């Protein structure tokens, strides 16, 4: 029988068929040769028996083949289990990584949104603070005219009458809110940095994981047609079943070949025992058979160990004996090829087993790398991720609270500025009120002067008439006829009376009055009936009118910008025209008397004065 190579795809043809062939017609030459030379025939049969016994050592290869098949089956089972676990973990891993990056993106959005809102609020706060500072600077720059103050008092500005403690308290509150917001943002940034470090560590682990998978896939790619070769990034046990089937085929063929060798050995024992003088030789040769191998005639030989004859051997005809010798001669020539084939198949199985083990090890390596990533994700999800999410919630809570406080503080600052602007408007309105009162006083005095002239004229006419009557008729009338006959006419005298307080102020409870540390000029000392009016130069009045006009235009511009920004042009009011005829202010002076008077009276209310006036105040009788 010719030798054939052991291949995985097509197992070699077994030689057991030729070894187990029965007597053939062409086997007579060697048989006749052995029959002619009995001594040489026994020696030849003994050599066949020794070679056949030596070939039975192939049982170790067959036993190893059985171990290889069992090992391959265990490797396949382990690979399938681990591959299923790996696939499940990979799917969960992808979902967890996607969820992890979604959480990180949401935290980043919270951080960016909070930072943008914080920056916007700071810009608005700076704008409100700048406008407040500008208003305070205007208060410092506006000097109260000395005629409003007691004589000898140092010059004061409107800022001296303002209590800035409210501004300072608001600034402290706003600064605390800004500090808390900044601290919360810093904590969120620190938490985000830690989150990014965890993600970078995860990316490094994923990089190692991909490298491990590529190496494992390259090691486990056994053929170009295998799924692992077509998908180098995935290691699956799909390549193991074909190799296992090849191993099982090799093992089966090796068992068949070993069985043919056993049959050949059995024939050799039978032939030696049927040859004269061969019984003792057969017993000596078959005395120590390989462990685990059972040959029927070797047991019979052992039982006949005490006998030196061949009587216990079944009789065989010469024809059968010659046919058996022919088969032995043919099989003896092929026995060595069978042994070599078993060895080749054993070597091939060892090689295939190494591939299976390598593939299993690759699956194990990928599984270990996957579990490492999954453990990293699990630790991150159970320990650090709740901290990151909690920090984001804490920042949102703190920022919402502080944002509301800052908005409230800005509204309070705007209200204070409105009060201070009202103070400026009220002072300018006070100057206009003084001008109006002065004009009214001048009108009253003009009427009084004109009335005095007419009264004096009437008095002189009455005196002259009375004197003429006395001269003409006095001599004829007795002196006691009318006591008033000789009296002069009465004289009219104008006297100024103190106006007291306005009715609205007089009706207020005295407890609502703010204590005053001094008065400009007492009613009794005024010399003007208690109605003292400061003497203001004309340019002071003109400057007040100019300031009122400028603020009116500024307020109108802010209102127009606000309404236009909100898209409602119908609500944009035209700037109120400043129209009046303040005496002494010139034709260009156009103050808004009604508005300024309202602001002046509002300023004089004790409730408003209590908010921001301290110490000595601008007092009007």
URPENOR-V666039 format. One record per residue. N is the residue number from 1. PSI is psi in degrees with one decimal (* if undefined). NEAR is the number of other C-alpha atoms within 12 Angstrom. Layout:
# URPENOR-V666039
N_PSI_NEAR + N_PSI_NEAR
This chain:
# URPENOR-V666039
1_133.0_22 + 2_152.5_20 + 3_140.8_21 + 4_148.9_22 + 5_149.8_24 + 6_116.3_31 + 7_152.3_24 + 8_-39.4_27 + 9_-36.2_17 + 10_102.2_17 + 11_148.0_26 + 12_155.8_31 + 13_135.0_27 + 14_145.9_38 + 15_1.5_36 + 16_-26.5_32 + 17_-45.5_25 + 18_-31.0_29 + 19_-31.9_39 + 20_14.9_32 + 21_147.1_25 + 22_-171.1_23 + 23_134.5_24 + 24_158.4_22 + 25_-22.9_16 + 26_15.6_17 + 27_21.0_25 + 28_-26.4_24 + 29_-53.0_19 + 30_-33.4_25 + 31_-42.6_32 + 32_-35.5_22 + 33_-41.3_20 + 34_-32.5_28 + 35_-31.1_25 + 36_-28.6_14 + 37_86.6_15 + 38_-43.4_20 + 39_-45.6_18 + 40_-33.7_19 + 41_-45.3_29 + 42_-40.7_31 + 43_-41.1_23 + 44_-44.0_28 + 45_-37.5_43 + 46_-40.9_37 + 47_-37.9_27 + 48_-43.2_37 + 49_-42.4_40 + 50_-43.5_30 + 51_-39.5_29 + 52_-40.0_40 + 53_-39.9_38 + 54_-35.8_27 + 55_-23.8_35 + 56_-12.3_40 + 57_-10.4_29 + 58_-8.9_38 + 59_-28.6_33 + 60_-36.9_25 + 61_-40.7_32 + 62_-40.9_37 + 63_-40.2_25 + 64_-35.1_27 + 65_-39.2_38 + 66_-41.3_28 + 67_-40.6_21 + 68_-43.4_35 + 69_-44.4_34 + 70_-41.9_21 + 71_-41.2_27 + 72_-41.4_37 + 73_-43.8_27 + 74_-39.3_21 + 75_-40.9_33 + 76_-45.1_34 + 77_-46.2_23 + 78_-40.5_27 + 79_-41.4_35 + 80_-44.7_26 + 81_-48.8_20 + 82_-35.9_31 + 83_-39.6_32 + 84_-43.6_23 + 85_-41.9_24 + 86_-43.8_33 + 87_-42.0_25 + 88_-44.7_18 + 89_-36.5_27 + 90_-42.2_28 + 91_-45.5_16 + 92_-34.6_22 + 93_-42.7_28 + 94_-43.3_19 + 95_-40.5_16 + 96_-40.9_24 + 97_-41.9_27 + 98_-44.0_16 + 99_-38.6_17 + 100_-44.3_29 + 101_-30.5_24 + 102_-41.7_15 + 103_-42.8_25 + 104_-39.7_30 + 105_-40.1_22 + 106_-40.4_19 + 107_-39.3_33 + 108_-38.9_27 + 109_-42.0_19 + 110_-43.1_29 + 111_-46.5_34 + 112_-41.8_21 + 113_-44.4_21 + 114_-40.7_32 + 115_-40.3_26 + 116_-44.2_16 + 117_-39.8_26 + 118_-43.5_31 + 119_-41.2_19 + 120_-41.5_17 + 121_-39.9_29 + 122_-39.0_28 + 123_-46.2_16 + 124_-40.3_21 + 125_-41.4_32 + 126_-39.7_21 + 127_-44.5_17 + 128_-42.7_28 + 129_-39.7_29 + 130_-43.6_19 + 131_-35.9_23 + 132_-42.8_29 + 133_-40.1_24 + 134_-40.8_19 + 135_-41.4_30 + 136_-37.9_32 + 137_-38.5_22 + 138_-37.4_25 + 139_-39.6_32 + 140_-36.2_21 + 141_-19.8_17 + 142_107.6_27 + 143_130.8_26 + 144_129.4_32 + 145_136.6_29 + 146_-25.6_21 + 147_-17.5_27 + 148_-17.8_33 + 149_161.2_27 + 150_153.8_23 + 151_142.6_14 + 152_-6.3_11 + 153_145.4_16 + 154_154.2_16 + 155_138.5_20 + 156_151.4_26 + 157_170.0_27 + 158_-26.6_35 + 159_-26.6_31 + 160_-18.3_26 + 161_4.3_29 + 162_134.7_34 + 163_111.4_23 + 164_7.1_25 + 165_-33.8_16 + 166_-40.8_21 + 167_-43.4_31 + 168_-41.0_17 + 169_-41.8_16 + 170_-40.1_27 + 171_-38.0_27 + 172_-43.2_17 + 173_-44.6_24 + 174_-40.6_31 + 175_-41.1_23 + 176_-41.7_19 + 177_-41.5_30 + 178_-41.3_31 + 179_-43.4_22 + 180_-39.6_26 + 181_-41.7_35 + 182_-42.1_25 + 183_-41.8_21 + 184_-39.6_30 + 185_-40.0_36 + 186_-42.0_21 + 187_-39.9_25 + 188_-38.9_35 + 189_-41.1_26 + 190_-43.6_20 + 191_-40.1_30 + 192_-37.7_33 + 193_-42.4_19 + 194_-39.5_21 + 195_-44.5_32 + 196_-38.1_25 + 197_-41.4_17 + 198_-40.0_27 + 199_-37.8_28 + 200_-41.6_15 + 201_-39.1_18 + 202_-40.0_28 + 203_-40.8_19 + 204_-43.2_16 + 205_-39.6_23 + 206_-35.6_27 + 207_-45.0_17 + 208_-36.9_22 + 209_-44.7_28 + 210_-41.0_23 + 211_-43.7_20 + 212_-42.4_30 + 213_-40.9_34 + 214_-43.5_26 + 215_-43.4_25 + 216_-38.8_34 + 217_-40.1_36 + 218_-34.6_27 + 219_-32.1_29 + 220_-2.6_41 + 221_102.0_34 + 222_-26.1_29 + 223_156.7_21 + 224_-23.4_14 + 225_-5.7_14 + 226_151.4_24 + 227_-34.5_22 + 228_-34.8_30 + 229_-35.8_23 + 230_-24.5_19 + 231_85.0_21 + 232_-16.1_26 + 233_-3.7_25 + 234_132.3_35 + 235_117.3_44 + 236_158.8_41 + 237_14.1_42 + 238_-19.9_30 + 239_-13.0_36 + 240_-42.0_40 + 241_-44.6_28 + 242_-38.7_25 + 243_-35.9_36 + 244_-42.1_36 + 245_-39.0_27 + 246_-41.7_34 + 247_-44.9_43 + 248_-38.9_32 + 249_-44.2_30 + 250_-44.5_43 + 251_-40.9_41 + 252_-43.7_27 + 253_-39.6_36 + 254_-38.5_43 + 255_-41.7_34 + 256_-42.9_29 + 257_-40.0_40 + 258_-38.8_43 + 259_-39.6_33 + 260_-35.6_35 + 261_-37.3_46 + 262_-43.8_39 + 263_-39.9_36 + 264_-43.6_47 + 265_-40.2_44 + 266_-41.1_35 + 267_-39.9_40 + 268_-42.5_46 + 269_-43.9_44 + 270_-42.1_41 + 271_-42.3_44 + 272_-41.1_42 + 273_-28.7_39 + 274_2.5_37 + 275_140.9_37 + 276_129.9_26 + 277_6.8_22 + 278_-8.8_33 + 279_-48.6_37 + 280_-38.5_28 + 281_-40.7_33 + 282_-42.2_43 + 283_-39.4_32 + 284_-36.6_23 + 285_-38.3_30 + 286_11.6_38 + 287_-34.3_24 + 288_89.9_22 + 289_156.6_28 + 290_142.1_21 + 291_135.0_14 + 292_2.6_14 + 293_130.7_27 + 294_120.8_22 + 295_123.1_32 + 296_-49.1_19 + 297_-19.5_32 + 298_-31.8_36 + 299_-41.1_21 + 300_-40.0_26 + 301_-39.7_35 + 302_-35.5_24 + 303_-27.8_18 + 304_24.7_23 + 305_-27.0_21 + 306_-7.9_14 + 307_140.1_16 + 308_5.6_20 + 309_171.2_20 + 310_24.7_28 + 311_-29.0_16 + 312_-9.1_21 + 313_137.8_24 + 314_136.4_14 + 315_148.9_16 + 316_134.3_19 + 317_160.8_11 + 318_-36.6_16 + 319_-45.3_19 + 320_-38.6_21 + 321_-41.6_30 + 322_-38.7_32 + 323_-40.6_30 + 324_-38.8_39 + 325_-38.1_42 + 326_-43.4_35 + 327_-42.5_38 + 328_-41.8_46 + 329_-42.0_39 + 330_-43.9_31 + 331_-32.4_38 + 332_-34.0_40 + 333_-26.9_24 + 334_-10.0_33 + 335_-40.7_45 + 336_-37.6_31 + 337_-37.8_28 + 338_-42.9_43 + 339_-44.1_40 + 340_-38.6_28 + 341_-41.6_40 + 342_-43.2_47 + 343_-41.2_33 + 344_-43.8_30 + 345_-37.7_42 + 346_-42.8_40 + 347_-40.8_27 + 348_-39.4_32 + 349_-37.3_41 + 350_-41.6_31 + 351_-43.6_24 + 352_-40.2_36 + 353_-39.2_40 + 354_-41.2_26 + 355_-42.2_31 + 356_-44.8_42 + 357_-40.6_34 + 358_-41.1_30 + 359_-42.0_41 + 360_-42.6_39 + 361_-36.1_31 + 362_-42.0_36 + 363_-41.8_46 + 364_-42.4_33 + 365_-44.5_34 + 366_-40.0_41 + 367_-44.3_35 + 368_-41.6_25 + 369_-38.8_30 + 370_-43.4_36 + 371_-32.8_28 + 372_-45.6_24 + 373_-43.2_33 + 374_-39.4_32 + 375_-40.1_22 + 376_-44.8_27 + 377_-39.9_34 + 378_-43.7_22 + 379_-40.5_17 + 380_-41.1_27 + 381_-31.5_25 + 382_-25.5_15 + 383_-54.7_17 + 384_-38.4_24 + 385_-43.3_30 + 386_-34.5_21 + 387_-43.1_22 + 388_-45.0_33 + 389_-41.7_30 + 390_-38.8_20 + 391_-38.6_31 + 392_-41.5_36 + 393_-40.9_24 + 394_-42.2_26 + 395_-43.9_36 + 396_-42.5_29 + 397_-48.3_20 + 398_-44.4_27 + 399_-38.5_35 + 400_-42.5_23 + 401_-48.8_19 + 402_-32.1_32 + 403_-43.3_32 + 404_-41.1_22 + 405_-42.3_27 + 406_-41.8_37 + 407_-43.9_28 + 408_-42.6_21 + 409_-40.6_33 + 410_-38.6_34 + 411_-39.0_22 + 412_-40.1_26 + 413_-40.5_36 + 414_-37.7_28 + 415_-41.7_23 + 416_-42.0_32 + 417_-40.2_31 + 418_-39.5_23 + 419_-42.8_32 + 420_-38.8_38 + 421_-38.6_37 + 422_-35.2_36 + 423_-45.4_38 + 424_-45.9_38 + 425_-40.0_41 + 426_-37.4_37 + 427_-45.0_45 + 428_-38.6_41 + 429_-33.5_41 + 430_-41.6_41 + 431_-42.5_42 + 432_-36.1_46 + 433_-39.6_36 + 434_-42.8_39 + 435_-40.9_34 + 436_-43.7_30 + 437_-38.2_27 + 438_-42.5_26 + 439_-42.6_22 + 440_-41.7_18 + 441_-43.3_24 + 442_-37.6_18 + 443_-42.5_15 + 444_-44.4_16 + 445_-36.0_19 + 446_-43.1_14 + 447_-40.3_16 + 448_-40.6_20 + 449_-44.9_16 + 450_-39.8_14 + 451_-38.7_18 + 452_-41.6_18 + 453_-47.1_15 + 454_-42.1_15 + 455_-40.7_21 + 456_-40.0_20 + 457_-45.6_16 + 458_-37.2_18 + 459_-45.9_20 + 460_-41.6_18 + 461_-41.1_16 + 462_-40.8_19 + 463_-47.5_20 + 464_-41.5_16 + 465_-43.6_18 + 466_-39.6_21 + 467_-41.5_19 + 468_-40.3_14 + 469_-40.1_17 + 470_-39.8_21 + 471_-42.1_15 + 472_-43.6_12 + 473_-2.4_16 + 474_-31.1_18 + 475_-20.9_10 + 476_-13.1_12 + 477_136.2_16 + 478_152.1_13 + 479_-21.2_15 + 480_9.6_11 + 481_-33.0_11 + 482_115.0_11 + 483_-28.1_11 + 484_5.3_13 + 485_-33.8_19 + 486_7.2_22 + 487_150.6_15 + 488_158.9_18 + 489_158.3_20 + 490_155.4_14 + 491_141.1_16 + 492_126.4_16 + 493_128.2_12 + 494_130.4_15 + 495_142.1_12 + 496_130.3_19 + 497_144.6_15 + 498_132.4_19 + 499_-12.5_16 + 500_-153.0_18 + 501_157.8_15 + 502_150.9_15 + 503_-41.3_9 + 504_-36.5_14 + 505_-36.5_19 + 506_-29.2_14 + 507_-12.9_12 + 508_152.6_16 + 509_142.2_12 + 510_-23.9_11 + 511_-21.5_10 + 512_-10.5_16 + 513_138.4_18 + 514_129.7_25 + 515_140.3_18 + 516_133.6_18 + 517_0.2_13 + 518_164.2_18 + 519_154.4_24 + 520_-57.0_29 + 521_126.0_25 + 522_154.8_22 + 523_-39.7_22 + 524_-22.1_19 + 525_-1.5_14 + 526_-30.3_19 + 527_3.8_16 + 528_31.7_21 + 529_25.0_21 + 530_-1.7_22 + 531_75.7_27 + 532_131.4_30 + 533_120.7_33 + 534_148.9_31 + 535_101.3_22 + 536_134.9_28 + 537_160.0_20 + 538_-37.0_21 + 539_-25.6_19 + 540_-42.6_30 + 541_-42.3_34 + 542_-40.7_28 + 543_-39.3_26 + 544_-42.6_38 + 545_-41.9_41 + 546_-40.8_25 + 547_-41.0_31 + 548_-41.7_38 + 549_-43.8_30 + 550_-44.6_22 + 551_-35.1_26 + 552_-43.0_27 + 553_-39.9_20 + 554_-45.6_17 + 555_-38.5_21 + 556_-39.5_21 + 557_-42.4_19 + 558_-41.5_18 + 559_-44.1_21 + 560_-42.9_22 + 561_-40.2_18 + 562_-46.9_17 + 563_-40.9_17 + 564_-35.6_16 + 565_-26.9_13 + 566_3.0_13 + 567_20.2_12 + 568_92.3_14 + 569_-21.7_15 + 570_-20.2_11 + 571_0.1_16 + 572_114.1_21 + 573_143.8_20 + 574_146.5_17 + 575_136.5_19 + 576_130.5_23 + 577_130.3_20 + 578_103.8_26 + 579_127.7_19 + 580_171.1_23 + 581_78.5_20 + 582_122.6_31 + 583_137.0_26 + 584_1.3_25 + 585_-7.5_27 + 586_165.3_17 + 587_-22.5_14 + 588_-6.5_19 + 589_118.0_29 + 590_67.5_31 + 591_153.4_41 + 592_90.0_32 + 593_-47.7_33 + 594_-44.1_20 + 595_-42.7_27 + 596_-35.5_36 + 597_-41.0_26 + 598_-44.5_20 + 599_-36.1_30 + 600_-46.4_31 + 601_-37.0_28 + 602_-40.9_24 + 603_-32.4_33 + 604_-12.1_32 + 605_136.9_26 + 606_-34.9_26 + 607_-38.5_19 + 608_-41.3_25 + 609_-33.4_32 + 610_-23.0_22 + 611_-47.2_24 + 612_9.9_34 + 613_135.9_31 + 614_165.8_23 + 615_-143.9_21 + 616_149.1_26 + 617_164.9_32 + 618_113.6_37 + 619_140.1_33 + 620_137.4_33 + 621_*_27
